[in-house]
């Protein structure tokens, strides 16, 4: 199942999604962007920045409505980020609005976070791990398992608050109850449905964006709803999980006997920078709270509040979380909170030097100076882009400087599609223009060619003659020994430019075919002559033999005749 992707035919050659994907999990095929599931960490940042609003999201809305139509007992696990994301007068109005849709009960995911907090405290107290990385964020978990697998031993072997809460709810209400997680996170969808290690804890995912549209479709005004209590005990400080540093605050609310230095990191780039440092092995005895979304889950890609002030959302949550103490009435003794993380590294084939050069040349990059590394295509360097082309994740046309140079005039298109070498050479023998075939044959980029002289590459005597006499040369067969080609040369003087237009039509194959055909004819003629000569010799031999035999026969018959005649006379 593909959780997120882009609509076909919606891309406009902007590559903004590729530029903003830090793990380069987006491929471009026939100018259409697609998300590569095995590379993706489901952070959703590409969907946030897409100017065409071309996102597609695998929604569970129909599944949830199906549960309700069948009269199943469906319980909502609502992420605590609702305190800073949804609009209401009192938090209890959210509960009433959800129950009006048919949900049996509404409980806060922070209840599951309380169980996770206890596990983190246990790990800190044991002090057995070199470093401890929180595993609440599924995108972070995917990032480590796929791109920094050496750090897997540092991942806290604990399920996320969502999975913990789903299992807790089913332990309370029974295994036949349906649990629907409601939050701002796209990655939760992949975790709930695609991760076999926690499959079954949560049956469906809804986003805040989806729920607000559902309320609107049903005519439910949350501001007119009643103030109803949550179905769970007060989760206390664990309601701070969705804001940056919230996990650490929850851990510190209890007895902290560990020796770990505690640091919170949010934002994908910051997480990757941290993991790169951890791979070097110079950091020890730290507890890292990590989150892919900057500011925490309150800025999740499915919050429907992408443009809302992060500060405002953070303040809204902190003001509403009155109890900063440890949750004491939540018992999860029967809930399995253990999770084993593994090496799921992404391995892409890399081009060798020859293959790299082939792709770079196709992109118009013949020297290091040609590699502008502008990043317009979404890749930091031209070589990274070339590797992506080799891996069939990118296309040649994504190189905007190259595409711009190609599109500067229609004449460039004509010049580049012709199989002949085309050059313009001025009176000083300097190359002023050349087409793609000429660049390939001469082994230089356009930029380098325009700084060189024609005599550096080929015999310039004909060119010099036309520049001097202004008399054109048409269809002259010749050899270009430096590039090992047989060509038909045409040189035309351009009076207005004081230059010449030089074309070399490659006839190497045709000439070789003619030579082979001529050789074949000569061999055939020679063989025919040999056969004729041999036949003549045989004929002569036969004739000689026949003549000799005829003479002998004549003598014999004559004698026989004379003998008979003589005998009669007797």
MARRO-946721 format. One record per residue (C-alpha): x, y, z. Coordinates in steps of 0.05 Angstrom, whole numbers, padded with zeros to 5 digits, always signed. Example, Ala and Ser with C-alpha at 12.3 -4.5 7.8 and 13.67 -1.06 7.14 Angstrom:
# MARRO-946721
+00246-00090+00156 +00273-00021+00143 
***
This chain:
# MARRO-946721
+00000+00000+00000 +00025+00069-00019 +00006+00119+00036 +00022+00182-00002 +00037+00200-00075 +00026+00254-00127 -00031+00258-00178 -00011+00242-00249 -00006+00301-00297 -00004+00352-00241 +00071+00363-00242 +00096+00428-00274 +00171+00415-00280 +00185+00451-00214 +00218+00394-00176 +00203+00429-00110 +00184+00363-00079 +00251+00333-00098 +00289+00394-00071 +00252+00388-00004 +00259+00313+00004 +00321+00303+00046 +00324+00228+00033 +00310+00235-00041 +00252+00186-00040 +00219+00217-00101 +00229+00192-00172 +00212+00231-00234 +00189+00188-00293 +00163+00220-00357 +00164+00287-00321 +00116+00260-00267 +00137+00256-00193 +00125+00192-00155 +00142+00172-00084 +00185+00110-00077 +00154+00071-00020 +00217+00033-00001 +00256+00098+00005 +00202+00141+00036 +00198+00157+00111 +00128+00187+00103 +00145+00254+00134 +00097+00288+00086 +00142+00348+00074 +00137+00340-00001 +00061+00346+00003 +00066+00410+00044 +00111+00445-00007 +00076+00421-00071 +00051+00484-00106 +00001+00444-00147 -00033+00412-00087 -00021+00347-00123 -00020+00303-00061 -00058+00238-00055 -00068+00205+00012 -00092+00134+00025 -00153+00151+00068 -00186+00103+00117 -00250+00145+00119 -00292+00094+00082 -00267+00038+00128 -00284+00078+00190 -00353+00095+00165 -00362+00022+00149 -00346+00003+00221 -00399+00052+00245 -00452+00030+00195 -00444-00042+00219 -00455-00021+00291 -00385-00039+00314 -00357-00010+00378 -00307+00042+00352 -00262+00081+00399 -00222+00142+00381 -00150+00150+00405 -00139+00225+00396 -00069+00253+00394 -00056+00307+00447 -00036+00355+00392 -00111+00369+00384 -00103+00418+00441 -00063+00464+00396 -00093+00446+00328 -00169+00440+00331 -00213+00501+00342 -00262+00498+00401 -00284+00535+00463 -00273+00478+00512 -00235+00412+00500 -00295+00371+00518 -00332+00397+00456 -00284+00355+00414 -00309+00293+00451 -00382+00310+00438 -00369+00326+00364 -00335+00258+00355 -00391+00220+00390 -00442+00254+00346 -00408+00219+00287 -00422+00152+00322 -00358+00137+00360 -00369+00098+00424 -00314+00130+00465 -00259+00182+00459 -00193+00172+00496 -00128+00211+00492 -00066+00179+00461 -00028+00212+00518 -00054+00154+00560 -00010+00108+00517 +00046+00160+00522 +00045+00151+00597 +00062+00077+00588 +00118+00095+00540 +00145+00146+00589 +00151+00091+00642 +00191+00048+00594 +00238+00106+00578 +00249+00117+00652 +00265+00044+00660 +00317+00046+00605 +00348+00109+00634 +00352+00077+00702 +00383+00012+00675 +00437+00053+00640 +00456-00004+00593 +00451+00033+00527 +00507+00077+00499 +00455+00128+00477 +00380+00125+00476 +00339+00151+00417 +00265+00160+00428 +00221+00119+00381 +00155+00157+00385 +00161+00186+00315 +00151+00133+00260 +00186+00177+00209 +00248+00180+00253 +00245+00105+00261 +00242+00095+00186 +00298+00145+00177 +00345+00106+00223 +00326+00037+00199 +00333+00056+00125 +00389+00107+00124 +00427+00102+00190 +00421+00028+00207 +00485+00029+00249 +00445+00068+00301 +00390+00015+00309 +00421-00010+00375 +00411+00060+00403 +00336+00061+00388 +00293+00052+00450 +00260-00016+00440 +00192+00012+00456 +00128+00020+00414 +00100+00088+00399 +00046+00120+00443 -00005+00105+00388 +00011+00030+00387 +00015+00028+00463 -00053+00062+00469 -00086+00017+00417 -00063-00045+00455 -00085-00014+00521 -00155+00002+00494 -00164-00069+00468 -00141-00098+00534 -00196-00056+00568 -00254-00064+00519 -00237-00131+00487 -00203-00152+00423 -00265-00142+00379 -00266-00066+00390 -00242-00023+00333 -00190+00031+00349 -00183+00092+00305 -00124+00139+00315 -00139+00212+00302 -00079+00258+00294 -00036+00303+00249 +00013+00251+00225 +00015+00216+00157 +00070+00168+00179 +00023+00137+00231 -00016+00107+00173 +00044+00067+00150 +00061+00048+00221 -00009+00023+00238 -00022-00015+00174 +00046-00029+00143 +00089-00047+00203 +00077-00120+00221 +00110-00109+00289 +00051-00068+00314 -00003-00090+00266 -00070-00099+00300 -00060-00047+00354 -00097+00006+00312 -00148-00011+00259 -00152+00055+00221 -00123+00125+00218 -00159+00192+00210 -00125+00259+00205 -00148+00324+00236 -00156+00350+00165 -00204+00293+00149 -00244+00299+00214 -00257+00373+00205 -00283+00360+00134 -00328+00304+00162 -00357+00350+00215 -00370+00402+00161 -00405+00351+00116 -00449+00329+00174 -00466+00400+00195 -00432+00393+00262 -00409+00459+00292 -00359+00442+00345 -00371+00509+00380 -00444+00488+00392 -00426+00419+00421 -00430+00401+00494 -00370+00396+00540 -00360+00322+00553 -00303+00288+00590 -00251+00242+00559 -00259+00168+00572 -00189+00161+00604 -00156+00182+00669 -00116+00246+00669 -00052+00232+00630 -00018+00290+00665 +00047+00315+00637 +00044+00265+00579 -00003+00312+00542 +00060+00352+00526 +00087+00297+00479 +00068+00334+00415 +00111+00395+00430 +00186+00399+00424 +00216+00375+00490 +00151+00345+00513 +00178+00274+00519 +00236+00297+00562 +00189+00338+00607 +00146+00276+00617 +00207+00233+00634 +00233+00285+00683 +00165+00289+00718 +00181+00223+00751 +00242+00200+00790 +00303+00206+00745 +00360+00163+00769 +00395+00158+00702 +00461+00190+00683 +00440+00209+00612 +00444+00280+00586 +00376+00297+00555 +00370+00333+00488 +00310+00346+00444 +00319+00352+00368 +00265+00367+00318 +00266+00379+00243 +00289+00328+00191 +00354+00363+00175 +00372+00369+00248 +00356+00296+00260 +00401+00275+00202 +00457+00319+00228 +00451+00286+00296 +00451+00216+00267 +00513+00231+00225 +00549+00253+00289 +00525+00191+00326 +00553+00147+00271 +00622+00178+00283 +00619+00149+00354 +00639+00212+00392 +00574+00221+00431 +00556+00178+00492 +00508+00176+00550 +00453+00218+00519 +00378+00211+00514 +00353+00242+00449 +00281+00262+00439 +00275+00266+00363 +00219+00287+00318 +00219+00297+00242 +00169+00355+00244 +00198+00422+00267 +00166+00441+00333 +00138+00372+00344 +00073+00338+00323 +00033+00402+00327 +00061+00419+00259 +00046+00351+00229 +00031+00351+00154 -00041+00329+00164 -00059+00378+00219 -00097+00423+00170 -00059+00480+00203 +00005+00483+00163 +00006+00559+00164 -00013+00566+00237 +00039+00598+00282 +00081+00545+00315 +00089+00590+00376 +00014+00599+00382 +00000+00524+00378 +00054+00510+00429 +00027+00562+00477 -00044+00535+00469 -00022+00465+00490 +00021+00488+00548 -00034+00533+00576 -00084+00475+00574 -00040+00422+00605 -00053+00441+00677 -00024+00379+00710 +00051+00373+00698 +00057+00314+00746 +00066+00241+00729 +00004+00202+00710 -00012+00154+00767 -00079+00121+00749 -00058+00089+00683 -00043+00015+00689 -00012-00018+00629 +00017-00079+00662 -00018-00126+00612 +00005-00087+00551 +00065-00110+00510 +00107-00047+00498 +00169-00081+00469 +00189-00070+00397 +00250-00096+00360 +00280-00048+00308 +00320-00076+00251 +00368-00058+00194 +00324-00041+00134 +00376-00001+00097 +00362+00026+00027 +00416+00005-00023 +00418+00038-00091 +00467+00016-00145 +00521+00068-00158 +00549+00081-00227 +00622+00066-00241 +00667+00121-00270 +00650+00104-00342 +00575+00103-00329 +00580+00168-00289 +00616+00201-00347 +00564+00177-00397 +00507+00208-00357 +00545+00272-00345 +00560+00279-00419 +00486+00268-00434 +00472+00326-00387 +00522+00369-00424 +00575+00363-00369 +00643+00348-00398 +00688+00381-00347 +00686+00397-00273 +00673+00470-00292 +00609+00448-00327 +00583+00419-00262 +00548+00481-00234 +00517+00444-00175 +00460+00495-00175 +00411+00447-00141 +00352+00468-00185 +00338+00395-00202 +00332+00378-00128 +00400+00346-00120 +00458+00381-00085 +00509+00365-00140 +00509+00348-00213 +00541+00281-00196 +00487+00265-00146 +00436+00280-00201 +00475+00237-00250 +00474+00179-00200 +00399+00189-00194 +00392+00186-00270 +00432+00122-00271 +00385+00094-00217 +00325+00115-00259 +00302+00161-00204 +00313+00225-00245 +00313+00247-00317 +00364+00284-00359 +00315+00341-00372 +00312+00358-00298 +00378+00395-00306 +00350+00466-00314 +00414+00500-00339 +00421+00446-00392 +00347+00450-00410 +00351+00526-00414 +00411+00522-00461 +00374+00471-00503 +00312+00515-00508 +00346+00581-00523 +00327+00577-00597 +00292+00531-00646 +00356+00528-00686 +00390+00494-00627 +00338+00439-00631 +00351+00429-00705 +00426+00429-00693 +00422+00379-00637 +00379+00328-00672 +00421+00325-00735 +00470+00267-00738 +00522+00313-00771 +00575+00355-00736 +00558+00429-00743 +00606+00485-00724 +00612+00559-00735 +00684+00583-00740 +00705+00656-00743 +00762+00688-00782 +00809+00676-00724 +00794+00601-00727 +00758+00604-00660 +00696+00561-00651 +00635+00605-00641 +00581+00552-00639 +00574+00477-00643 +00519+00425-00637 +00512+00365-00593 +00542+00316-00644 +00604+00361-00649 +00611+00363-00573 +00607+00287-00571 +00658+00277-00626 +00706+00329-00599 +00696+00306-00528 +00683+00375-00498 +00625+00415-00471 +00595+00474-00508 +00626+00522-00458 +00696+00493-00468 +00688+00488-00543 +00673+00563-00548 +00740+00577-00515 +00780+00533-00564 +00806+00538-00636 +00784+00490-00691 +00856+00471-00708 +00863+00442-00637 +00816+00386-00659 +00818+00376-00735 +00856+00394-00799 +00836+00466-00813 +00865+00475-00884 +00797+00474-00920 +00767+00521-00869 +00825+00570-00877 +00817+00567-00953 +00743+00584-00950 +00756+00640-00901 +00808+00667-00948 +00773+00658-01015 +00701+00661-00992 +00687+00604-01041 +00646+00548-01011 +00664+00475-01010 +00605+00428-01022 +00602+00353-01008 +00676+00339-01006 +00693+00269-00982 +00751+00267-00934 +00779+00235-00871 +00781+00266-00802 +00838+00226-00775 +00837+00258-00705 +00767+00232-00693 +00774+00171-00738 +00716+00188-00784 +00701+00189-00858 +00659+00250-00873 +00627+00293-00926 +00652+00363-00914 +00612+00426-00930 +00639+00495-00914 +00598+00557-00929 +00623+00628-00918 +00577+00674-00878 +00593+00744-00899 +00555+00781-00844 +00592+00743-00790 +00659+00738-00825 +00655+00665-00806 +00642+00598-00838 +00589+00545-00827 +00622+00478-00825 +00585+00412-00829 +00614+00342-00827 +00566+00287-00847 +00591+00222-00818 +00594+00171-00873 +00642+00123-00838 +00592+00066-00837 +00570+00078-00909 +00642+00080-00934 +00659+00018-00895 +00598-00016-00924 +00617+00006-00994 +00688-00020-00984 +00661-00086-00958 +00613-00090-01017 +00669-00074-01067 +00714-00126-01036 +00658-00177-01040 +00647-00161-01114 +00721-00168-01129 +00724-00234-01091 +00663-00258-01131 +00694-00237-01198 +00759-00271-01180 +00723-00334-01160 +00682-00332-01225 +00746-00323-01267 +00778-00382-01232 +00717-00425-01247 +00718-00403-01321 +00792-00418-01327 +00783-00485-01295 +00724-00503-01340 +00764-00483-01402 +00822-00526-01382 +00775-00585-01369 +00742-00574-01436 +00808-00573-01472 +00830-00636-01437 +00764-00669-01456 +00771-00645-01527 +00842-00673-01532 +00821-00740-01505 +00762-00742-01553 +00806-00725-01612 +00857-00779-01596 +00802-00830-01586 +00768-00812-01652 +00834-00820-01690 +00846-00889-01660 +00774-00909-01676 +00782-00885-01748 +00845-00927-01758 +00814-00988-01727 +00750-00983-01767 +00789-00971-01831 +00830-01033-01819 +00767-01073-01805 +00736-01047-01869 +00797-01063-01911 +00802-01132-01879 +00730-01147-01898 +00740-01122-01969 +00804-01160-01978 +00772-01223-01951 +00716-01217-02003 +00766-01211-02060 +00797-01275-02039 
***
